[in-house]
Amino acid sequence: MLLNIHHRTTKKTHFSWLLLGLFLFMSRMMAGQEQISGVINNYSKVIGVGDCPGSILVQDPSVFFVGQRVLLIGMQGGNMLSDNTSDFGTVLSQDLTAGLYDWSEIESINGQEITLAHAISAGYDFNAAVQLVGIPTYEEAIVVEKLIPQAWNGQTGGVVALEVSGTLSLEADIDATGRGFRGGTAVLVNSNCTFLTNISDYSFESGNWRGAAKGEGIIPFVVDKENGRGPQANGGGGGNDHNSGGGGGGNTSSGGKGGENREPSTFGCDGKFPGLGGRDLDAFTLRWFMGGGGGAGHSNNTEEKSDGGNGGGIILIKCDELVFAGGTIQADGINGSEGGGDGGGGGGGGGTIILEVGSISGEAMVYARGGKGGDANNFKADRCLGPGGGGGGGQVYSTVAITPQLNGGGAGLSMDSDACPEGPNGATAGTNGSFLALGIKAPNEKGTPAVQLFSSDTLICPGNSFALFAGIEGGEVGSFNYQWSADSGNGWMVLQDGPIYSGSQSLQLQVSSQLQEVNYQLTVSDLCGTEVMSEVIQVSVDPAGAMPTAAFTYQVDELMVNINNTTIGADTYEWEVREWPEFNSSESEPSITFPGAGTYELILTAYSNCGVDSSSQIITLGGAPVALFSGELVGNSCVPVTIQWTDASKGQFDTYQWYFPGGTPAESSEPNPEVTYYKAGVYDVRLTVSGPLGESTLTQTEIVKVFALPQPSFSYQVSDLTVSFFTTTDTLAQHSWTFGDGNSSLELKPVHTFAEAGAYDVTLNVLKGGCAQSVTQTVLVFPSALEGNDLPVEIGWYPNPTRGYLQLKGGDPGLYPLELYLFSGNGQLIRRMSLHQASGIDIGTYPNGIYWILIDSALGKGSWKILKQ
């Protein structure tokens, strides 16, 4: 009975659900709700840009139609660092093209060329992975079964996008989990490592046993660097030999690092360099990225290879109201594969979700989580294999506040080992993703270019040259064609470059000459045939116009100058004096009184409607030059004599010419030269000054008197203590004698008696013409009792008589130093020398006869008579 009752109840229940479903279906149909599920988007690779603004070339245009809403998005593109360093995989921000997008609709389709209704953002790399995604639009829509994107295949897919003008209800999931960048595929290799192997490089070529495959990311793979532990931008790195785990993929957050393989035996082959986690891309706000693929774990044992998990794709929803009615929105990364006897794969990074909605009702269940790192199963062996790192959380943009789940995936575990406890062996979880309250950026308005004229209607003079200027608004100058046309009364004519026109196909038209009224217009066209005309510019010719010719003459009356203006064709004037800035006049023929004598440049500028001309003349005011000068002696008048000459000339002049016979320099063009005379004599000086009013010369004869220095000399005769002196100098000069004993004389030939015998320094000073010079001789005064001394010690000279050499004998150290004088027998000084110790003197070169030696020391004086035989 119970069974029958239950059976009947079940039938009724099924019938009730059937009625409810039918009711809901009819309600939706009546409300215009469209049921959607599966893959609703279409995709094509973009292979380049077209000729027209906003146009692109696609690989398969057949899947699109005119008026369709589309998303242009760069999936991959740019550069990263790829040297063998820890910076491997760092994105070069200035080169990044991935993540750019444009929301638009199709304006036209012509073969493979699709023209969009909006301008395309700058920066796409159409040599990389750029795709065009067709977006369905609905008034009302309901997700009745799982809605998914085409899986990313390296060129297209990975994006699910839709636009609903009204309400979008989620009774089933919108799911892009694992539809993003692909995880690294593990390849079974024969490991050649030993316990000494240390595989630490960041990249290897594909198939190399040293490193497993990297996970895919926003930067295309670098040739021969597809494997190894370095991250592929936001793609995780592959584990290096031996059996280390792969790194997790990333998005705006980074993936976790893989775990190490730690062999417990001493000679085991470790894997100390697991895959590094994918780089975070949080510096690139308002770009949309798929989650990076996890790196593969290193595999060399079983066919159960440990692939990296795929990253999450991109979900884009644009609607007025979003209703959560049991469905979710997911763009999670997939878990890394378990390493069955090998390293585990890294988890995929979470994808990107964009919700541009007016409101949300129901419990918003939005997920962009990173995949868990793959475990490493040791199968109870004495192993400690490396698990995979967790994938980083994704990114969510929403115009309405929500709390999405953006957790990073957990690290895998090394498990079921008889050698080590269960644990991550250094593997780390992915970091959490990010949420921003933003929506889709506004489309770029393409617009129609507008011509902006910088020239206006103008009046020119006959035959004058001129230029017309224009600019472009709403486009790049180089994207258009330009053509100037002219109408001189016989209809519009397309201009060509030649003798009269240049720049006829540019924004600047040059016209070399025009004699009648002409209208001008610029036509701007793009490569797609769109033409825009400028306004008309009218250039008229002044029939009475002419270029002025400036000219004038003048008469000078002392400091006044009267002008005679002979200019032709001018109506206004401007007078200036270059050396007198304060002066200016606009009179036709001014009378100008200058401030003083001098040379001035008078400038006339003449103006007319058709141009400007100027003329200038040099005017000199003041008297003719008169040469005058004076000289001042620098020092005395004895050679050498220096004289400073000073100009005192008057009148107007600008050059000097001096002549100095006997002087150095002999000529000069300086105003106040200094001249030196090195020879005695009487000299003339001549100065000539010249200028625009003539020249003047002044010669002063015998103005320079230079005296020579006298050359004094004397002789003497000694008689006992009396000495007679005789000068050999000019007897007209003034003589002054000093005798060395305190006495002096002004006589020409004095006779002086000394008080006692000895050697005396006698000086004769001769003065002539203000020039003086002296001479000194040592004179020996020797009476018959000259020989002898007052020294306290016994000294003498031997041998005496001598044939030449005399040696000083005896003496005391206190005797030195001493001065020695050698005189001839008649008292003439022959030699004078200083002795610092007992030594001798050689007189062998002197004639035989009588000589006198005198010495003078601190102990006293002495004299000796010497006979040379």
ABEGO torsion letter per residue (X at the ends): XAAAAAAAAAAAAAAAAAAAAAAAAAAAAAAGBBBBBEBABBBBBBAEBBABBGBBBBABAAABBBGBBBBBBBABEEBBBABBBAABGBBBAAABABGBBBBBBBABBBEABBBBABBBBBGBBAABBBBBBBBBBBABBBBABBBBBBBBAGABEGBBBBBBABBBBBABBBBABGABBBBBBBBBBBBABBAABBBABABBBBGBAABBBBBBBABBBBBGAABEABBBEABBBBBBOBGBBBBBBBBABBBBBBBBBBBABAABBBBABBBBBBBBAAABBGBBBBBBBBBBBBBAABABBBBBBBBBBBBBBBBABBBBAGBBBBBBBBBBBBBBGBBBBBBBBBBBBBBBBABBBEBBBBBBBBBBBBBBBAGGBBBBBBBBBBBBBBBBBBABBBBBBABBBBBBBBBGBAABBBBAGGBBBBBBBBBBBBBBBBBBBAEBBBBBBABBBBBBBBGBBBBBBBBBBGEBAAABBBBBBBBAGAEBBBBBBBAABBGAABABBBBABBABBBBBBBBBBBAAGBBBBBBBBBBBBBAABBBBBBBBBBBBBEABBBBBBABBGBABBBBBBAABAABBBABABBBBBBAEBEBBBBBBBBBBAAEBBBBBBBBBBEBBBBBBBBBBBBEBABOBBBBBBBBABBEBBABBBBBBBGBOBABBABABBBBBBABBEBBBBBBBBBBAAEBBBBBBBGABBBBBBBBBBBBBBBBEABBBBBBABBAABBBBBBAGAGBBBABABBBBBBABBEBBBBBBBBBBGGBBBBBBBBBBBBBAAABEBABABBBBBOBOBBAGBBBBBEEBAAAOBBBBBBBBAAGBBABBBBBABBBBBBAAABBBEBBBBBBBBAAEBBBBBBBBX
